[in-house]
């Protein structure tokens, strides 16, 4: 029996090489905490990229691990549904009530309501504000003294932006991070001991946002934030509480977990591949492409789930109606059929934007441009101030098979020489 809880990259590599392929349980969250999942996904891609796992703690499911097969399923919203949930966990808070867990046409109407806030004209207006906040955060960091980058930079920047997007009381902005962690990780967040407690905490989130929402319903209210958009659109004005909470959680998590973990992952990757850090110092014009490559390399959400609406033949396999299908983005982004030397960060990689971290098809991440802009501005400002953001020791990763993220990463800042 393989010890998933204490797995190392070396032990996982040996197990992936010698075990029967049906024994490779890539859904085990300890693999991701230990950063030991890579060899198992590599074998699945090579030998059986559409693989049926008959047994797991989450029940039977299909693992789709190749870049090609992931895009085929993600684009096929007629035969693969999101309505039964987007994660391997069947009951994980409020996510199943949001528009990401809906099919057309209801999905399309609700998504269209909030999409304008991250449309290019509005992003252009946000750039100055984002830069001001990045500068304020970076200029407040200690030089030559170790601190937790996750807390001081990654979480702080994304939480400030979330507060702006919702026009949320700035003094309470840390509640957004708290609710995001509980909504995604439940008991593994460290804040609650069960999903029942998590749902109770999310009810507090619902009450807080319902109060803000009632204020935005006032015709005299002026604003262009996400809540105001929801309040003014007939498609979303009268959502039942569960659906309202689901959409709020989707927007919180989408604006928080993904960006914040790419902010941390980028620093870690440049430390692991110092030749790329040298390349960045020599040419900061590579930053926009580097951002796409960081998002590919990090892959902040490991997977998305679909449920088959009918029997589907895919690459010689028959996926039965009702089967749970997991598209492992974390695997597709390391597919050698698409990316040369995929385990390495290569900041001038020509096809970095072919990553599947944002999904594909109608559910492609709505805030992808905002995420890229935050990362671009952050690295532009880092490059003006610091010769290196040096990682000290191994980072602490979250215990999750959905969010591929970090809880702590100690760094020391070295100023420009």
MINU-691337 format. One record per residue (C-alpha): residue in one letter; x, y, z. Coordinates in steps of 0.25 Angstrom, whole numbers, plus 5000, padded with zeros to 4 digits. Layout:
BEGIN
   aa      u      v      w
    A      X      Y      Z
...
***
This chain:
BEGIN
   aa      u      v      w
    X   5000   5000   5000
    X   5006   5013   4996
    X   5007   5024   5007
    X   5000   5036   5000
    X   5001   5044   5013
    X   5016   5044   5014
    X   5019   5043   4999
    X   5031   5049   4993
    X   5034   5052   4978
    X   5044   5040   4978
    X   5034   5030   4985
    X   5023   5034   4976
    X   5032   5033   4964
    X   5035   5018   4968
    X   5021   5015   4971
    X   5016   5021   4958
    X   5026   5013   4950
    X   5024   4999   4957
    X   5009   4999   4961
    X   4997   4995   4953
    X   4991   5007   4947
    X   4978   5005   4954
    X   4985   5007   4967
    X   4989   5021   4963
    X   4979   5030   4971
    X   4982   5044   4966
    X   4970   5049   4974
    X   4978   5048   4987
    X   4980   5062   4993
    X   4993   5058   5000
    X   4999   5056   4987
    X   4997   5071   4984
    X   5002   5076   4998
    X   5015   5068   4996
    X   5016   5073   4981
    X   5018   5058   4978
    X   5006   5056   4968
    X   5015   5058   4955
    X   5020   5044   4952
    X   5006   5038   4953
    X   5000   5048   4943
    X   5012   5046   4934
    X   5009   5031   4934
    X   4994   5033   4932
    X   4997   5043   4920
    X   5006   5033   4913
    X   4998   5020   4915
    X   4983   5023   4917
    X   4980   5038   4916
    X   4965   5035   4918
    X   4965   5026   4930
    X   4954   5020   4938
    X   4957   5020   4953
    X   4947   5010   4958
    X   4949   5013   4973
    X   4953   5025   4981
    X   4948   5032   4993
    X   4940   5041   4984
    X   4934   5029   4977
    X   4937   5025   4962
    X   4942   5035   4952
    X   4949   5037   4939
    X   4963   5044   4939
    X   4965   5052   4926
    X   4980   5056   4926
    X   4984   5059   4912
    X   4983   5073   4907
    X   4975   5069   4894
    X   4965   5061   4902
    X   4963   5072   4912
    X   4960   5082   4901
    X   4950   5073   4895
    X   4942   5071   4907
    X   4943   5085   4912
    X   4937   5090   4899
    X   4926   5079   4898
    X   4916   5086   4907
    X   4905   5078   4900
    X   4909   5064   4905
    X   4917   5068   4917
    X   4909   5076   4928
    X   4914   5085   4939
    X   4901   5085   4947
    X   4905   5073   4956
    X   4917   5081   4961
    X   4931   5085   4956
    X   4939   5078   4966
    X   4942   5063   4970
    X   4935   5066   4983
    X   4920   5065   4982
    X   4917   5074   4993
    X   4927   5085   4995
    X   4919   5097   5000
    X   4912   5106   4991
    X   4919   5104   4978
    X   4909   5096   4972
    X   4899   5107   4972
    X   4907   5117   4963
    X   4907   5120   4948
    X   4920   5112   4946
    X   4912   5100   4951
    X   4900   5103   4941
    X   4898   5099   4927
    X   4893   5108   4915
    X   4885   5116   4914
    X   4884   5119   4929
    X   4899   5120   4930
    X   4900   5129   4918
    X   4890   5140   4924
    X   4897   5140   4938
    X   4911   5141   4933
    X   4907   5152   4923
    X   4902   5160   4935
    X   4916   5161   4942
    X   4925   5160   4930
    X   4925   5175   4927
    X   4933   5178   4940
    X   4945   5171   4934
    X   4943   5175   4920
    X   4956   5182   4913
    X   4951   5196   4915
    X   4948   5195   4930
    X   4961   5187   4932
    X   4969   5199   4926
    X   4962   5208   4936
    X   4967   5198   4947
    X   4981   5198   4943
    X   4985   5211   4951
    X   4978   5206   4963
    X   4985   5192   4963
    X   4998   5199   4961
    X   4996   5208   4973
    X   4993   5196   4982
    X   5004   5188   4977
    X   5014   5199   4979
    X   5008   5202   4993
    X   5009   5187   4997
    X   5024   5185   4991
    X   5029   5198   4998
    X   5024   5193   5011
    X   5032   5180   5011
    X   5044   5178   5019
    X   5058   5177   5012
    X   5068   5166   5016
    X   5058   5160   5026
    X   5050   5147   5024
    X   5035   5148   5023
    X   5023   5141   5018
    X   5021   5145   5003
    X   5007   5138   5003
    X   5002   5146   5014
    X   5008   5160   5011
    X   5007   5160   4996
    X   4999   5149   4989
    X   4987   5149   4999
    X   4988   5164   5001
    X   4988   5169   4987
    X   4977   5159   4982
    X   4968   5163   4994
    X   4969   5177   4992
    X   4965   5175   4977
    X   4953   5167   4982
    X   4949   5178   4991
    X   4949   5187   4979
    X   4942   5178   4970
    X   4930   5177   4980
    X   4931   5191   4986
    X   4933   5183   4999
    X   4936   5190   5012
    X   4951   5191   5011
    X   4953   5189   5026
    X   4946   5176   5025
    X   4953   5171   5013
    X   4960   5159   5020
    X   4946   5153   5022
    X   4947   5150   5007
    X   4960   5142   5008
    X   4954   5135   5020
    X   4941   5131   5012
    X   4949   5127   5000
    X   4957   5117   5008
    X   4945   5111   5015
    X   4937   5110   5002
    X   4948   5103   4995
    X   4955   5094   5005
    X   4945   5093   5016
    X   4951   5085   5028
    X   4965   5086   5021
    X   4965   5101   5022
    X   4968   5100   5037
    X   4956   5109   5041
    X   4945   5099   5042
    X   4945   5084   5046
    X   4934   5079   5036
    X   4926   5083   5024
    X   4914   5085   5033
    X   4922   5096   5040
    X   4927   5101   5027
    X   4913   5103   5022
    X   4909   5110   5035
    X   4921   5120   5033
    X   4916   5122   5018
    X   4903   5126   5023
    X   4909   5138   5030
    X   4916   5141   5017
    X   4902   5141   5011
    X   4896   5150   5021
    X   4907   5160   5019
    X   4905   5160   5004
    X   4890   5161   5005
    X   4891   5173   5013
    X   4901   5180   5003
    X   4892   5175   4991
    X   4879   5181   4997
    X   4887   5194   4997
    X   4890   5193   4983
    X   4876   5190   4979
    X   4873   5204   4983
    X   4870   5212   4970
    X   4878   5224   4975
    X   4891   5215   4977
    X   4902   5218   4967
    X   4913   5208   4964
    X   4919   5199   4954
    X   4923   5187   4963
    X   4919   5173   4962
    X   4908   5174   4973
    X   4902   5186   4966
    X   4902   5178   4953
    X   4895   5166   4959
    X   4885   5175   4966
    X   4881   5183   4953
    X   4880   5171   4943
    X   4866   5164   4943
    X   4874   5150   4941
    X   4880   5151   4954
    X   4872   5162   4963
    X   4863   5151   4969
    X   4873   5139   4971
    X   4869   5130   4982
    X   4878   5130   4994
    X   4886   5118   4990
    X   4888   5122   4976
    X   4892   5136   4981
    X   4902   5130   4990
    X   4908   5121   4980
    X   4910   5132   4970
    X   4917   5141   4981
    X   4926   5129   4985
    X   4930   5127   4970
    X   4934   5141   4968
    X   4941   5142   4982
    X   4949   5129   4979
    X   4951   5132   4964
    X   4957   5146   4968
    X   4965   5140   4980
    X   4971   5126   4980
    X   4975   5126   4965
    X   4983   5139   4965
    X   4989   5138   4979
    X   4995   5125   4976
    X   5000   5129   4963
    X   5007   5141   4970
    X   5014   5131   4979
    X   5016   5120   4969
    X   5023   5130   4960
    X   5033   5134   4970
    X   5036   5119   4974
    X   5038   5116   4959
    X   5048   5127   4957
    X   5056   5122   4969
    X   5055   5108   4964
    X   5060   5112   4950
    X   5070   5123   4952
    X   5074   5124   4938
    X   5060   5129   4935
    X   5062   5139   4946
    X   5074   5144   4939
    X   5067   5145   4926
    X   5056   5153   4932
    X   5066   5163   4938
    X   5072   5165   4924
    X   5059   5167   4917
    X   5047   5172   4925
    X   5039   5172   4912
    X   5037   5157   4914
    X   5028   5160   4926
    X   5014   5158   4918
    X   5019   5145   4913
    X   5025   5141   4926
    X   5011   5143   4932
    X   5005   5133   4923
    X   5016   5123   4926
    X   5015   5125   4941
    X   5000   5122   4940
    X   5003   5109   4931
    X   5014   5105   4941
    X   5006   5107   4954
    X   4992   5103   4949
    X   4985   5109   4961
    X   4973   5100   4960
    X   4976   5085   4958
    X   4964   5080   4951
    X   4949   5083   4947
    X   4938   5073   4947
    X   4928   5070   4937
    X   4916   5059   4937
    X   4913   5051   4924
    X   4899   5054   4919
    X   4899   5042   4910
    X   4908   5031   4906
    X   4921   5037   4900
    X   4932   5030   4892
    X   4945   5037   4894
    X   4958   5032   4889
    X   4954   5017   4889
    X   4947   5018   4903
    X   4932   5018   4906
    X   4928   5029   4916
    X   4914   5025   4922
    X   4903   5034   4924
    X   4904   5040   4938
    X   4919   5037   4940
    X   4928   5047   4947
    X   4939   5052   4938
    X   4951   5060   4943
    X   4959   5069   4934
    X   4972   5070   4940
    X   4977   5083   4936
    X   4990   5081   4944
    X   4993   5069   4935
    X   4989   5076   4922
    X   4999   5087   4925
    X   5010   5077   4926
    X   5007   5070   4913
    X   5019   5067   4905
    X   5011   5066   4892
    X   5008   5081   4893
    X   5020   5087   4902
    X   5034   5084   4901
    X   5041   5082   4914
    X   5028   5085   4921
    X   5033   5083   4935
    X   5042   5095   4934
    X   5038   5110   4934
    X   5042   5116   4921
    X   5038   5131   4921
    X   5040   5133   4906
    X   5032   5120   4903
    X   5026   5122   4889
    X   5013   5115   4892
    X   5011   5118   4907
    X   4997   5123   4904
    X   4992   5109   4900
    X   4991   5106   4914
    X   4978   5101   4919
    X   4978   5107   4933
    X   4967   5116   4930
    X   4958   5105   4924
    X   4953   5104   4910
    X   4939   5107   4904
    X   4927   5114   4910
    X   4933   5113   4924
    X   4946   5119   4921
    X   4951   5128   4933
    X   4943   5141   4932
    X   4954   5148   4940
    X   4966   5143   4932
    X   4970   5157   4927
    X   4969   5163   4941
    X   4978   5152   4947
    X   4988   5154   4936
    X   4988   5169   4938
    X   4991   5168   4953
    X   5002   5158   4951
    X   5008   5167   4940
    X   5008   5179   4948
    X   5013   5172   4960
    X   5025   5167   4953
    X   5028   5181   4946
    X   5028   5187   4960
    X   5037   5176   4966
    X   5047   5177   4955
    X   5048   5192   4958
    X   5052   5190   4972
    X   5058   5176   4975
    X   5069   5168   4969
    X   5063   5156   4974
    X   5052   5151   4983
    X   5059   5139   4989
    X   5051   5127   4994
    X   5056   5122   5007
    X   5053   5107   5009
    X   5041   5099   5004
    X   5028   5106   5003
    X   5016   5100   5011
    X   5005   5095   5001
    X   4990   5095   5004
    X   4984   5081   5006
    X   4974   5081   4994
    X   4972   5073   4981
    X   4965   5085   4975
    X   4973   5097   4978
    X   4988   5096   4975
    X   4993   5106   4985
    X   5001   5111   4996
    X   4999   5115   5011
    X   5013   5120   5014
    X   5026   5123   5006
    X   5037   5130   5013
    X   5045   5140   5005
    X   5056   5150   5006
    X   5057   5162   4997
    X   5070   5167   4991
    X   5070   5181   4986
    X   5075   5185   4972
    X   5090   5185   4971
***
